[in-house]
Amino acid sequence: MTSNKTWFITGAGRGFGRIWAQAALERGDRVALTLRNPAQAADLVERFPDTALALRLDVTDRAAVFAAVRAAHDHFGRLDVIVNNAGFGQMGAIEEVDEASTRANFETNVFGTLSVIQAALPLLRAQGAGHIINLSSVAGIVAVPTVGIYEGAKFAVEGISEALAAEVAQFGIRVSIVEPSGYATEFLSANSLGSAPTMPEYDALREELAASLGEGDLGDPAASAGAILALVDAEDPPLRLMLGNLLPFVKDVYARRIATWEAWDHVALAAHGNPGSDN
């Protein structure tokens, strides 16, 4: 099945959300594009007047999320693919980022995603099918210095999504976590990236991170559309899909984690104790 799907995409004004929405529309699917400024999707609505619906939405407004999901469902009659794409980054060492900035990041990346999931689930359960796609990141797999708040939010999305997948499979609903590497989207722009006042104590770590992230390694966002279409068309979609050349890096990360767990396993086993012992 490669057509006649109905999508609900958050953060569809630019970046991955816009690219994936356009790809779905161009193959004949129907798409509810939700975004803070619907004018950003005006050209798509003009090109696809019967299959594109633009809805104003700030995912941090829970009531508005429920209203938008319902409006999209009422307009198209069903929803097949829910894409939680809205989000923004946060730079800064843990000591540097204030509480308000941390809460704002989690409000969008975690609680916004949660609101969309909870709004859509009753509708997907009623129709006995659906596919929820939650956007994580390489930052949801491994944490590096000076990006910890954003990484914490994406780690949360990973945990929520994995539990959700096990909960809703019984209803015919599938869940996938998309984990992109670095891409040349607007994600690194001032509009999509929060930053905290810096402390000189962390400058060396920032310089190391910047040196390891060369612009030449950034992926082409347009190339991701085919992967997402393949994901939603899969009969048995994976729980996790990495985008970009991440596998060697992730294998190395997990190999080091396993080596550490093995080296300390004698301590872990001793910590369990022996409940059946009289000693």
N, C-alpha and C positions, 0 to 999 in steps of 0.2 A: 504494500500500500504506500504510494508515494504522492497522493494528492488528496484534496478535499479535507485537509486538516484545518482546524481553527486554532489559532495561536493567541495567547495573551502575553505580551512582552513588556516588562518594565524597563525604564531607562532607554526607550527606543528612539530618542532624539539624535543620538550620535553613537559612534563606536560600534561595539559588537551588536548592541540592540538594534541599531539602525540597519546594519549590514545584514543581520539575520532576518529581520522583518522584510527587507526588500527582496532577499532571496526567496523567502516563502511566498511572497506576493507574485513574484515573477514566474513561479511555477504553477500558480493557480490556487494557492491556499488563501485562506482568509485570516486576517491579522488585526487584532486590537492592539494598537500601539499606544502605550501609556507613557507620558512624559510631562515634565513640568511646564513646557511651552509647546502646545500643540502646533504652533506655526512651523516648528521644525519638521513636522511630518506633512505639511500642506501639499508638497509636491507629490508625495506618495498617494495621498487621498485623491488628488486630482488625476493621477495616472490610473489608479485602481478604485474608482468610486464605489464599486459594488462589493469590494472585498477588503478594503482598508477602512478602519475606524480609528480615529485619533481621540484619545481621552486625556484630559488634564489630570495629572496625579502626582502627588508627593507621597511616597510610600511611608513616610513617617507619620502621616495622618491615617490612623487605623480605620476610622469611619469612612474616609474617602476611599481607602483600598477596598473595603467590602462593597461600597457603592459602585466602584469602577468594575469590579469583577462581575457583579450582578448585571450592570449595564451592558457589558460585553456579551455575557451569556444571553441576555434578553434579545440583543441585537442580532446575534448569529444563530441562536438556538442551541448551541453547545460550545464547549471548550475542550480541546484535545491536548494542547501543549501549553504548559504554563512555564514561562521563562523568567526567572528572577535574576535580572541583569543589573538593576539599579544599584549603584554603590559608588563609593569614592575612597581614595587612599588616605593614609595619614602617615606623614613622616615625623620622625623624632624619636630619640631614645626614651625609654620608659620614664626616666627621671624628668625629662623635658616636657612631655605632653601633659597638659592640665586636664582636670576631671571633666570640664565642660566639653572639650574637644574629643575626649575619649567617649563620653556618652553620645555625642552627636554621631560619631562614626558607627557605634553599635546600633544606634537608632535606625540608621539607614541600612547598613549591611546585614544586621542580624534581625532586629525587630521588624524592619520593613519586609524582609524575606518571610519571616514568620507570619506576619499579617496576611500576605498574599496566599501563603500555603493554607492557612486556616480559613480564609474566605473561599478558596477554590475547592477544598476537599469535599464539602457536602454535595457540590454539584458533580464532581468527578465520581464520587461514590454512587450517586443516584443513576448515573449513566453506565456505571460498571467499567469504566475505562478512563485513561488519561495518562499523561506523562509530565511529571514535574521536573524541570531542569533548573538546578541552582548553580549560580556562577560562583565558583571558588577561585583558586589561583594556585600557582606554585607556592604562594604565601600561605596557603592552607595545608601545605605538605611539610614545609620546613621553614623555620624562622631564622632570619638574619638580623644582625644588629641595626638599630635605628628605624625599624619598621614594625616594631612589636605590637603596637595597638591595632594596626590594620591586620596583622597576622593573627592576633587573638580573635578578631572578628571572623576571619575566614576559617580558622580552626573551629569556631563555634558553628559556622555554617556546615562544615564537614560532619561534625558530630550529630547535629540536628538531622541532616539529610540521611545519614546512615541509619539512624534509628527509624526515621520516617519510612524509609524503603522497606524495612522489615515489618512495619505496622500496616502499611497499606497494600502490600502485594496481594493480600487476601481479597481485596476489592477490585483487582484488575488494574491497579494504578502502579505505574513504574516511576522510579526516581533515579535521576542521574546527576552527578556532580561534575561540572566542567571545570577543568583546572588548566587555564592558559599559562604559558610562559610569558615573557615580555613581548608585547606587541606595540606597533607604532600607531596606537590610537591616541585619543586626547586624554587618556587616563593620567598622563604625567603633566598635564597642563594645570595652571593655577585654579581653574574651575573644577577640577576633579581630584585635586590633591591638597589635603590639608597639611600645614607645616607648623611646627612649634618654634618658639625662640630657642636658639641653640646655645649650648654650653661648650666652652672650648675643650672641656675634658673628653668630649666625644667626637671631636673633629677628626682624629686619626681614623676612627672606625668609619666615619662618613666617607673619608677619602678612599679607604679600602673598598667600600661598597661601590662607590662611583667608578673606581678603576676596574672592578670586576663586571660592570654592566656596560659594555660597549654598545653604542647605538647600532653598529653593524650586525648585532645579534638579534635585533628586534624582528619579530615576525610580521608578515603582511596580513593585516586584519581581514582583507577581502578573501584571502585563502581559507579562512576559517568557516566560511558559509557552507562549503561542501561537507565538512565534517559534521556540522550541526544537522544538516538535512539527513545525512546518513544515520546519525544518532536517533532522530525522531522516527525514521522509517524502519529502524531495526526491529525485528520480531522479538528479540530478547536483548534490549539495550543494556549496556554495562552500567554498574553503579558509578564508576569513575571513568572519565575520559580526559586524558591530558591532551592539550593542544600545543604543538611545537616539539622541539627536540629536548624533552625533559627526561626521558626514560633513563639514560646513562647516569644523569645527576641523581635522580631519585633512587636508583638501585644502589648507588654509592652511599647515599644518606642512610638507607635502611640497613645496608651491610654494617655500617659503623654502629648503628643503634643495636643491632642484634649482637654484635661483638661485645658491646658494653654490657648488655643484659646477661650474656653468657659469662663474662668475666666476674660479674657480681652475683651470679645465681646462688652461690653458696651462702651469701649474706641474705638473699631473698628467702631461701629455704629455711635458714635458721630463724628468720623473723616469723615464720609461720608457727613455730613451736611444735609441741607434741601434746595435743589436747588429751590423748588417751593415756599419757604417762602419769604415774603417781608422784613424780618429782616436781 
